[in-house]
Amino acid sequence: MRTPPESFLIFKEELEKARIEKERLKKEYEVKVAELNKELSRLKEQIHSQQELIKTTMDYAIRLEENLGSFKEEVSNGKKSQNRTFH
């Protein structure tokens, strides 16, 4: 058999280098994507927790507002009752 031309051997070697580099980049990309997915998951969890905290805070504020309204009525009725008992 004949020996392949030197240019073919060089081309074959460059092709192998490119394939190895492609595999390295693929692995590096997969690691970065996995890290980003992990970070995204953590951020989603934080957002969910913050949403729950805001919901709880809003519910509490609404209850306080309702209690304040009934308290104002009680105070107002109490003042009227006090005025009647003292006079």
Secondary structure as GFF3:
##gff-version 3
##sequence-region A 1 87
A	DSSP	alpha_helix	6	86	.	.	.	ID=ss1
###
